[in-house]
Amino acid sequence: MPRMLVWIGFCSGLFLVLGTSFSLFRTLVVPRDLNSRLGRAVERGVRRMNLAVGHRLAQALGGGDLRRTYEIKDRVLSFTGPGALLTLLAVWQISLVTGYALLLWPFVQGGFPEALRESGSSFFTLGFDNTGSGLPTVIDFFAAAAGLITVALLIAYLPTLYSAFNRRETLVTTLESRAGAPAWGPEILARHHMVGLTDALPAFYADWERWAADVGEGHTNYPILLRFRSPNPYRSWIVGLLAVLDSAAILLAFNPSSPSSQARLCLRMGFTALRDIGRALRLEVNEDPRPDDPIEMTYEEFLHGVQRLEVVNFPMERSPEEAWPHFRGWRVNYESLAYAVADRVDATPGPWSGVRSYFPHQIEPRRPVDRRPDDPDGSTRRTGVPTGGPQRVGTPDTTSP
C-alpha cells in the first residue's frame, strides 16, 4: 500500500471527523435554525423512501377507498420523523468510526481493516483492541470520547424533542371538538356559535397565540419535529393552525365592530411563526405582502365556508362580497407559507389547506351526530352542512355538530 495513499486517507479522516462533529453540534447542541446539510439530506432520503413505500402499499391494500388509501399512507409516513432521527444517528456513528479509522491507518499494522477494528473498539468503548503507542492512543481516547458524547447528547435531546411534541399535540387534540378532523376554519366559528360559546373565542385565540409562539420556536430550533406526525391520521398541527388563523380572519372580516384584539394577536403570531418555520425549511418568505396580492383560495371556496356559517345563523355584519377583500387581506399573510409547509410535511389534506403532492384529494371534517334524549338518532338535526371545497372524499357526513 503506497504511503501517500495512507496519508491521504489520514487527511480525509480528519476532514470526516471534523465535519461529522460539526454536524452533530449544529443539530443537537445549538438552539437555532442550524440543521446541517447532512441532516437535511438524511431527512429527504427517509421521506422519499416512505412516500414510495406508502404509495405501493396504498395501491395494494387501499382497494380504491380514498380514506383507507390516505390512512395507509399516513401510517407509513408516521415513521419518517423517528426514522430520520435514527438514520442520522447511524450515519454520525458510521462516519465517526470510519474517520477515526482513517486517522489510525498510518500507525497500525494490518492495514485499514485493523484500523477500523481499533476505531470501533474505542468508539463504542469496548476496549478489546489498541495499538499502545503514543499518537494512536490519543486518537483512541478521542474516538472513545466522541462515542460517549454522541450517545449523551442524543439522550439529552430526545426528552426535549418529545416534550415539544407533546405540547404541540395537546392543543391540536383539543381542536378536534371545536373544528372537526381535519380542522376547518368556518367549522370553529359554527360550532362555537351553535353551542353558545362565542364568548370563549378570545381565550381560545389567546391559547393559540401562545401555542404558535411555542411551535414557531420549537420547530425552528429542532426542525426534525416537523416530521413527527399526530397520532390521529386526521389531525395535523399545520392544518390546525391554518384553521385557527382562517377562523380569526373570518371573524375580523365579517364582524369589524366585535371585540377582536385577541384574534388579531393570534393572527399576527400565527403568520410570524409560519415565516420562521418557512425560513427553517428554506422556503421563499414574503415579509410584507400587500392586502390585494393574489391568493390561491378562490371566492367560490370562500362561499362554501360562508354557507357553513349561514346554516347555523352565525351573525355577520358584512355580506360575503364586502367581507371577501378583508378576509383575503388577512390570508395573504400566511396562505402560501401554510400551503408550502403542509405539502412539505405531508399534512392531512383538509379543506382550505391546499393540495398535497402525495395525496391530491380533500378530506372532509368529521362531525358528530347531535344525539338528544328526544332524538337519540339525531335524525331531526341533519341540515345539509356544506363542505370546505368542491373536492370530496367518501360519503359526506351532513350532520350538524
Buried (B, 14 or more C-beta within 10 A) or exposed (E): EEEEEBEEBBEBBBEBBEBBBEBBBBBBEEEEBBBBEBBBEBBEBBBEBBBEBBBEBBEEEBEEBBBBBBBBBBBBBBBBBEBBBBBBBEBBBEBBBBBBBBBBBBBBEEEBEBBBBBBBBBBBEEEEBBBEEEEBBEBBEBBBEBBEBBBEBBEEBEEBBEEBBEBBBEBBBEBBEBBBBBBBBBBBBBBBBBEEEBEEBBEBBBBBBEBBBBBBBBBBBBBBBBBBBBEBBBBBBBBBBBBBBBBBBBBBBBBEEEEBEBBBBBBBBBBBBBBBBBBBBEBEBEEEBEEEEEBEBEEEBBBBBBBBBBBBEBEBEBEBEEBBEBBBBBBBBBBBBBBBBBBBBBBBBBBBBBBBEBBEBBBBBEBEBBEEEEEEEBEEBBEEBBBBBEBBBEEEBEBBB
